């Protein structure tokens, strides 16, 4: 295990173990017994503690002082960073439980001391102490997921160097290079430009007499001022953008990138505990990461020709491929796909409204189903609708009806040209039934939840995942609030949804073999969407409706349930990991199909999976059993 291994005085170990989870929960007698079976080992900076697929793991290593990095070695030249560990980090637990060699390489990044718990002692402690077992088994489930992600990327995608993980592992604070420049609201445009030139920066913050930051002036604002012929002695409050867009210093770069894409602002003010630390831009992020998704977003937003927009939409898979290569997990990838889809929808509607003229009343474009949940994959069917304001009393409503029917029809046709297939069930804004004023939509939802014998809960469920995307989004959110209040009071409707959920058994046989299609074009393949993802989606929707939760994203719904103690934190973590892995597996599978010129689907062949992927998928499916048990307890009348 390295050099300088020696027995130690139990008192030093007792102090360390006593403040390190999960050993803090052990009584003094158990701690002393454990300490007598421990050693301290020293690893100089740069030394390998475990080597992937080579080292026998004979001890659980707890970092006492120093630090390590953990990485997956795809080949001799390419390594994918998994984690960094400091004081208290545990290494080797997964391999010990599995009885395998080290599945990852662990390297000391500085001179490091590790407390070594002998393998037999550790396994005995796990068997005898449920609390310790839960701690490590929960951690192991995360390790399994991360291990499986590494295999997915290394075997099925072109591997990248560990620096490619920058976007997901780095806090936005790390991008700040200089202190922000701040001018008063009374400063002139000339003075603001001079401050930027003196500091070699592209923006200044604007502070009012009370000391609050109320705006930002960028070099783009200065160029616009020049183009408009404004006097340089005018005050900066004439050209500043207000309010400033802020982001927490603890947010990662990926969150910042999503904010930039979603909100359309190039500059974000980084703050920590209400203190301004600096300003970061899209260029700052992309200078480190390289940015197909961001550049594609900007190209789509600026496109003025509909046919050129069709061409840009074809670039979405290639842009998203970069994120998969760089280590993004399924939820983040789906969020980017959703944002790009939203951008395409928005640009199509912009161009159509320029052609048709302004709408007669305010309206909102709604995304339904997976798009409404921000869980888009590649080229899924269209699921959308239009909601518009009820015409005022005495005003003829035919003009609004005609306008939005035309808009819905044209938008759906252009989305088809962009590669988004027509919905087989016709849940589209081109269908007059799904292009209606607000009052009609309220009646739709009321009828769905109030019927004592719903005839099609599957149809209703698609609409309960709606999300406002374009136009007067407050109109969509008002409907969302009303729907949430309606649903949580309708026990009969919820019982029917619960009964539907209980029909979704996990696709595992008694002997834990995968249940696959027996015939047809997908023979011997597993329908990952229907068998694995949908049961989790349906569970989250059911419980969200029961508790009046307005979020539509599956993981956000479960997070809120955990925060409000409707489900346990452990259950939320396990369900989230199960869902994340299946999304990742599905996205990689679909990307392979797109790049092969095939229409993407969710049918995977278990024989094509690695051992790690198959085992992880089985563990993910086992979570569905726990969800079904939870539904049975929550809805006993449906049994």
Long-range contacts (C-beta under 8 A, 24 or more apart in sequence): 1-41, 1-49, 1-58, 1-59, 1-116, 2-41, 2-42, 2-43, 2-47, 2-49, 3-42, 4-41, 4-42, 5-39, 5-40, 5-41, 5-116, 6-39, 6-40, 7-39, 8-38, 8-39, 8-40, 10-35, 10-36, 13-38, 13-40, 13-115, 16-62, 16-64, 16-115, 17-115, 20-62, 20-88, 21-88, 21-135, 22-131, 22-132, 22-135, 22-136, 23-132, 25-131, 25-132, 26-129, 26-132, 30-129, 34-117, 34-121, 34-125, 37-117, 37-118, 37-121, 38-115, 38-116, 38-117, 38-118, 38-121, 39-115, 39-116, 39-118, 40-64, 40-113, 40-114, 40-115, 40-116, 41-113, 41-114, 41-116, 42-111, 42-112, 42-113, 42-114, 43-108, 43-111, 43-112, 43-113, 43-114, 44-108, 44-111, 45-108, 45-109, 45-110, 45-111, 45-112, 46-107, 46-108, 47-107, 47-108, 48-105, 48-106, 48-107, 48-108, 49-91, 49-106, 49-107, 49-108, 49-112, 49-114, 50-91, 50-92, 50-95, 50-102, 50-104, 50-105, 50-106, 51-102, 51-105, 52-102, 52-103, 52-104, 52-105, 53-101, 53-102, 53-103, 54-101, 54-102, 55-101, 55-102, 56-101, 56-102, 57-92, 57-95, 57-96, 57-100, 57-101, 57-102, 57-119, 58-118, 58-119, 59-92, 59-116, 59-117, 59-118, 59-119, 59-122, 60-90, 60-91, 60-92, 60-93, 60-96, 60-116, 60-117, 60-119, 60-122, 61-90, 61-91, 61-92, 61-106, 61-114, 61-115, 61-116, 61-117, 62-88, 62-89, 62-90, 62-91, 62-114, 62-115, 62-116, 62-117, 63-87, 63-88, 63-89, 63-91, 63-112, 63-113, 63-114, 64-113, 64-114, 64-115, 65-112, 65-113, 66-108, 66-109, 66-110, 66-111, 66-112, 66-113, 67-108, 67-109, 67-110, 67-112, 68-106, 68-107, 68-108, 68-109, 68-112, 69-106, 69-107, 69-109, 70-104, 70-105, 70-106, 71-104, 71-105, 71-107, 71-162, 72-104, 72-105, 72-147, 72-150, 72-154, 73-105, 74-150, 74-153, 74-154, 74-159, 75-159, 78-154, 78-159, 78-160, 78-161, 79-105, 79-161, 79-162, 80-150, 80-153, 80-154, 80-159, 80-160, 80-162, 80-165, 80-327, 81-162, 81-165, 81-169, 81-327, 82-146, 82-150, 83-146, 84-109, 90-136, 90-139, 93-122, 93-136, 93-139, 93-140, 93-143, 94-140, 94-143, 94-144, 94-147, 96-122, 96-123, 97-123, 97-126, 97-136, 97-140, 103-147, 104-147, 134-570, 138-570, 138-573, 138-574, 141-573, 141-574, 141-577, 141-619, 142-573, 142-577, 144-612, 144-615, 144-616, 144-619, 145-577, 145-580, 145-581, 145-616, 147-612, 147-616, 148-581, 148-612, 148-613, 148-616, 149-327, 149-329, 149-581, 149-584, 151-610, 151-612, 151-613, 152-584, 152-585, 152-588, 152-613, 153-324, 153-325, 153-327, 155-610, 156-588, 156-592, 157-321, 157-324, 157-325, 157-588, 157-591, 158-325, 159-325, 160-325, 160-326, 160-327, 164-289, 164-325, 164-326, 164-327, 165-326, 165-327, 166-253, 166-288, 166-289, 167-252, 167-253, 167-254, 167-257, 167-285, 167-288, 167-289, 167-326, 167-328, 168-252, 168-253, 168-254, 168-326, 168-327, 168-328, 168-332, 169-252, 170-252, 170-253, 170-288, 171-249, 171-250, 171-251, 171-252, 171-253, 172-247, 172-248, 172-249, 172-251, 172-252, 172-253, 172-255, 172-256, 172-268, 172-270, 172-280, 173-249, 173-250, 173-270, 173-272, 173-277, 175-253, 175-280, 175-284, 175-285, 175-288, 176-270, 176-277, 176-278, 176-279, 176-280, 177-278, 178-278, 179-278, 180-204, 180-205, 180-269, 180-276, 180-277, 180-278, 180-279, 181-205, 182-206, 182-207, 182-213, 183-207, 183-217, 183-236, 184-208, 184-209, 185-209, 185-214, 185-215, 185-235, 185-236, 185-237, 186-235, 187-235, 187-236, 188-232, 188-233, 188-234, 188-235, 188-236, 189-217, 189-222, 189-225, 189-230, 189-231, 189-232, 189-233, 189-234, 189-235, 189-236, 189-238, 189-239, 190-232, 190-233, 191-236, 192-217, 192-222, 192-236, 193-222, 193-232, 196-222, 201-279, 202-267, 202-281, 203-267, 203-279, 203-281, 204-236, 205-244, 205-269, 205-276, 205-279, 206-236, 206-237, 206-240, 206-242, 213-244, 213-269, 213-276, 214-240, 214-242, 214-243, 214-244, 215-240, 215-241, 215-242, 215-243, 215-244, 216-240, 216-241, 216-242, 216-244, 216-267, 216-269, 216-279, 217-241, 218-266, 218-267, 220-266, 241-265, 244-269, 245-269, 246-270, 246-271, 247-271, 247-280, 248-272, 249-277, 253-285, 253-288, 253-289, 254-328, 254-332, 256-280, 256-285, 257-282, 257-285, 257-289, 257-291, 257-293, 257-294, 258-335, 258-336, 258-339, 260-285, 260-294, 261-293, 261-294, 261-297, 261-336, 261-339, 261-343, 262-339, 264-301, 289-326, 290-322, 292-318, 292-319, 292-322, 293-319, 293-320, 293-322, 293-323, 293-336, 293-340, 295-319, 296-340, 297-339, 297-340, 297-343, 300-340, 300-343, 300-344, 300-347, 301-343, 301-346, 301-347, 303-347, 304-351, 306-348, 306-351, 306-414, 309-344, 309-347, 309-348, 309-351, 309-414, 309-418, 310-414, 310-417, 310-418, 310-419, 312-344, 313-344, 313-418, 313-419, 314-419, 316-340, 316-341, 316-378, 317-378, 317-591, 317-594, 317-595, 320-378, 320-587, 320-591, 321-591, 321-595, 324-587, 324-588, 324-591, 329-580, 329-583, 329-584, 330-579, 330-580, 330-581, 330-582, 330-583, 330-584, 330-586, 330-587, 331-375, 331-555, 331-580, 331-583, 333-583, 333-584, 333-587, 334-374, 334-375, 334-376, 334-377, 334-583, 334-587, 335-374, 337-376, 337-377, 337-378, 338-371, 338-374, 338-375, 338-376, 341-367, 341-371, 341-376, 341-420, 342-367, 342-469, 342-470, 344-415, 344-418, 345-384, 345-411, 345-415, 345-469, 345-470, 346-469, 346-470, 348-411, 348-414, 348-415, 348-418, 349-407, 349-411, 349-470, 349-471, 352-407, 352-410, 352-411, 352-414, 353-407, 356-403, 356-406, 356-407, 356-410, 359-388, 359-400, 359-403, 359-404, 359-407, 359-471, 360-391, 360-399, 360-400, 360-403, 361-388, 361-389, 361-390, 361-391, 361-400, 362-388, 362-389, 362-471, 362-472, 362-475, 363-387, 363-388, 363-389, 363-404, 363-471, 363-472, 363-475, 364-388, 364-468, 364-469, 364-470, 364-471, 364-472, 364-473, 364-474, 364-475, 364-476, 365-411, 365-429, 365-468, 365-469, 365-470, 365-471, 366-466, 366-467, 366-468, 366-469, 366-476, 367-466, 367-467, 367-469, 368-427, 368-462, 368-463, 368-465, 368-466, 368-467, 369-427, 369-462, 369-465, 370-465, 371-467, 372-465, 372-466, 372-467, 372-552, 373-465, 373-467, 373-537, 373-552, 373-553, 373-554, 374-467, 374-552, 374-553, 375-537, 375-553, 375-554, 375-583, 377-583, 377-586, 377-587, 377-590, 377-600, 377-602, 378-587, 378-590, 378-591, 378-593, 378-594, 378-600, 379-419, 379-420, 379-421, 379-594, 379-599, 379-600, 380-420, 381-420, 381-421, 381-422, 381-423, 381-424, 382-412, 382-415, 382-416, 382-420, 382-421, 382-422, 382-423, 382-427, 382-428, 383-423, 383-427, 383-428, 383-462, 384-411, 384-412, 384-415, 384-427, 384-428, 384-429, 384-434, 385-427, 385-428, 385-429, 385-434, 385-435, 385-463, 385-466, 386-429, 386-434, 386-435, 386-436, 387-436, 387-437, 387-438, 387-441, 387-475, 387-476, 387-479, 388-436, 388-437, 388-438, 388-475, 389-437, 389-438, 389-472, 389-475, 390-437, 390-438, 390-439, 391-437, 397-437, 400-437, 404-429, 404-435, 405-432, 405-435, 408-434, 408-435, 425-459, 427-459, 427-462, 427-463, 438-475, 438-478, 438-479, 441-479, 442-479, 442-482, 445-479, 445-482, 445-483, 445-486, 445-487, 446-486, 448-493, 449-486, 449-487, 449-490, 449-493, 450-490, 450-493, 451-493, 452-492, 453-496, 454-493, 454-496, 457-493, 457-496, 457-497, 457-500, 458-500, 461-497, 461-500, 461-538, 461-541, 464-541, 464-545, 465-541, 465-552, 466-552, 467-552, 480-550, 481-550, 484-545, 484-548, 484-549, 484-550, 485-548, 487-545, 487-546, 487-548, 488-545, 488-546, 488-547, 488-548, 494-542, 494-545, 494-546, 494-635, 495-635, 495-637, 495-638, 497-538, 497-541, 497-542, 497-545, 498-542, 498-631, 498-634, 498-635, 498-638, 499-635, 499-638, 500-538, 501-535, 501-538, 501-539, 501-542, 501-627, 501-628, 501-631, 502-628, 502-631, 502-632, 502-638, 504-531, 504-534, 504-535, 504-538, 504-624, 504-628, 505-624, 505-628, 506-531, 506-532, 506-535, 506-621, 506-622, 506-624, 506-625, 507-531, 507-532, 507-621, 508-618, 508-621, 508-622, 512-618, 514-606, 514-614, 514-617, 514-618, 516-606, 517-603, 522-601, 522-603, 524-605, 524-607, 525-603, 525-604, 525-605, 526-603, 526-604, 526-605, 526-606, 527-602, 527-603, 528-582, 528-585, 528-586, 528-589, 528-602, 528-603, 528-604, 529-586, 529-602, 530-602, 531-621, 532-582, 532-617, 532-620, 532-621, 532-624, 533-579, 533-582, 533-583, 533-586, 533-602, 535-624, 535-627, 536-575, 536-578, 536-579, 536-582, 536-623, 536-624, 536-627, 539-575, 539-627, 539-630, 539-631, 542-631, 543-567, 543-634, 546-634, 554-579, 555-579, 555-580, 567-630, 571-626, 571-630, 574-623, 574-626, 575-623, 575-626, 575-627, 577-620, 578-619, 578-620, 578-621, 578-623, 578-624, 579-620, 581-616, 581-617, 581-620, 582-617, 582-620, 585-613, 585-617
